[in-house]
Amino acid sequence: MSLLVKILFSLMLIFSTQLLAKKFTIGIDNWTPFVYFENNEPKGLTVEVFKKLAKELNYDIEFKHIPWSRALNMMKNGEIDAMGNLSFSKKRAEFIEYAKPAFYSLKTRFYTLADSDFNIKKHEDLYNYIFIVGQDYVYYDKFDNDPNIKKEFIHDRVADGTTTDASDIMINMLIKKRVKILISANAIMDHTIRKYSLENKIKKLEYTNKANDYQYIGISKKSPFIKEMNKINEAMEKIVNK
């Protein structure tokens, strides 16, 4: 065996040992029904996708409950390995590698009170309203990057160990008429409306961004697991196509 081959073999062995010894850490935050907690145990579709991914790759995983904005910063710094429920954005792609394919497809929709006459027919109509948006959330490019759209940022609230989702806060503000129209991923807001039996009080507007909002798992580009992206993508393909 040549010296070069010995060195390469040793490096591969060291790297493999490091990966086996290191837990695959995943930052998660409340985003019902994709991520929620029961008796401090993470539940939901995204959690199950990560568990299947770990099984496919023989990873030892660890879920960490971290507020969304902080988790993104930790991904940027390589303090956690992965996040789920990531919509694609060029800004995030600077420090996150998106695992492909996406595991879910959403639509961004607009909501208002059922008895209101507020409406949106074209993009410019959005300028007439103030939108409550999640801190560091991504909706769709034209909405996210238009400086003429008025936005106020909120995030999940934690009090006495209980977390109130941003979607719950938004619904409450709409019911109290503190805002006129909401923007949200359809699966999230539809779930919240059903949870509070508000189907007869809140309606979904016809206007929508036609593009799908695909949801991805992302790996921090500073994570040691980034070198496993080909295997991660192969595992995601298998999970999604089952």
N, C-alpha and C positions, 0 to 999 in steps of 0.2 A: 504494500500500500504506500503510495507516494505521500510526501509531507503535506502537499496541498489537499489531497483527499482526506487525510487525517484531520487537518484543520477545519475543513468544511463539515466533516462528520461531527466534530466536537462542537462546532457552533450550532449545528442543527439540534444536537442533543441538548445543549444548554437552553436554546430557545424553546424547545418542546417542553422541557422541565419547568421553565418559567411559566408557560401558559397553563400547564397542568396545576401548578401551585397557586396561580392567581385566579381569584374568583372573577367571573364575568359580571361586573356591577352594572345595574340598570336603574336609571333614574325614572321614577314614575310619580305622577300627580293625579289627583281626582279628575276624571273626565268621563263621567258616567254616560253610557253603560260600558265604555271601553276599559276604563280603570276605576275601581272603587274599592273600598275596604270594609270587611266584615270582621269584627273582633281583631282589628289590626292586621288581618290577613288580606293581601292583595287579591282581587278578583277581577273578572272581566275578560273580554275577547283578547285584548292586547297582552294581558298577563299569560293567557293560554298559548298565544303564539310564541312568546318568549320561552315558555316551558317546553313546547314542542321543538323549538330551535335548539335549546340546551340538550334535549334528549338526542336529537340528530347528531349533534357535534360533540356530545359527551362533555359539555361544559358544566362546571359547578357555578350556579348563578346566585346572585344576591340582589334582591329588590331593595331600593332605597327610596323612601317617600320624601321627595324634594320638590319644593315649589318650582313651577315651570320655568320661570326666568332664571332662577339660580341653577337649575339643571342644565340649561343651555350654556351658561357660563362655565359650568363644570365640564361639559363636553368640550368646550373650546380649550380648556386648560388640561384636558386629559385626566381629570379627577374621577370621572366615571367612564365606563366603556360604551354605554349604549342608551338610547331612548327610543320610545315608540310613539305612534300617532304624530309623525312628522310630515307635514305638508312640505313639498319641495319649495325652496327659495334659494336664489343664487347666493344670498348673504350667508345662509346656513351652510351651503355647500362648500364654503371656504374652510370650514373646520369639521364638517360631517361628511362621511361617505354613506350614501343611501344604499341599503340592501335592496336588491331587485329580485323578483318583482314586488310591487306594492301588495299589501295584504288586505286592503279595503278601499272602497271608493265612496266618497261622500259628494254631496252637492251643497254649495253655499246658498242659503235662502234668506228671505226677508220676512219678518213677522210683525203684525200689528194687532190691535184690539179688533174683535169681530164687528163691533158696531161703529168703527171709525171709517171715515171716508178718505183717509190718507192712502196715497198710491204712488207707485213708481212705474213709469212707462219707459224711461230711458235713463242712461247713466247720469246725465246732468241733473235729474230730479233728486239724486242723492244729496246734492248741495243744500237742499232745503231742510235737512234734518241733522241732529246730533246723534252720533252712534256711540254706544257703549261697547268697547271692544276689549278682549282679553289682552293683558300685558304680554307682549312678544308673541301674540298669535299671528298666524298667516291665514288670510281668507282667499283672495285672488289678486293677481298683479294690479289690475286696473283700480281696484278699490284700495289696496294697500299703499300704492304709490301716488295716488292723486292728492296733492296738497290742498285741494279745494273742499275735500270732504272733512267735516268737523268730527273729531273723535275725542272721546274721554276714555282713559284706560283704567281697567279694574283687574283684580286678581282674586283668587280664592281667599276666603276669610277663615281664619282659625281662631276659635274661642272655646276655652274649657275643653280642649282636646277634640272638638268637633269641627269638621271642615265644611264650609258652605261653598258649593261650586259656583264658579262665575256665571254659569247658565241660570242657577237659582236666583242669583242677585239680579241678573238681567230681567228675568220674568217678573220679579217683585217690582222693579222699577217701571216696567211696562204697565202692570196692573194698577200701580199708583199714579200712572200718567206722568211720571217724571221724564219719560222718553216716549216718542211716538212710534218709532220703528226699531226693530232689532235685526241684527245680522248674526247668523250662526250656521254651523254645519247642521244639516237637516237631522241626522241621526241623534245628535246631542239635544237639540231643542225639542224635537218631536218627543223624545223620551221624557224630558222635563215637563212638557205640557201634559203628557199622559199621567205622569207621577202625581201631579196636582189636580188632575181631572179638569183641565182648563180647555178641553177641546171645543166647547161652545163659546168660550170667551176670547180666544186668540185664533187668528187666521193667518194662513201662509199666503203671501202675495205671489202673483203669477210671475213677476219679473225675477229673473235669475241669471247668474253667470252660467253660460251653457257648458263650460268645461267641467270635467270631473275633478274633484279634490282628492287625489290619491294619497293614501296614508302609508307611510313607510316606517321601517325600523332603520335607525341610523347608528353608525359606529363612529366614535370619535377618531379623528385622524391622528391623535396622539396616543391612542390606545395600542397596546401590544397586539391586540386581536385584529388590528387593521391588516396585518399580514395574512390573515385567514379569510380575507374578503371573498375569494373564489369559492371556498368551502361554505361560507355563510350564504352566498348567493345560491349555490346549489341546494343547500338545505331549505332556503326560503322557497325556491321553485318547487321543491317536493311538497312542502307544507301547503302552499297556496293551491296546488293542482290536485291535492287529495280530495 
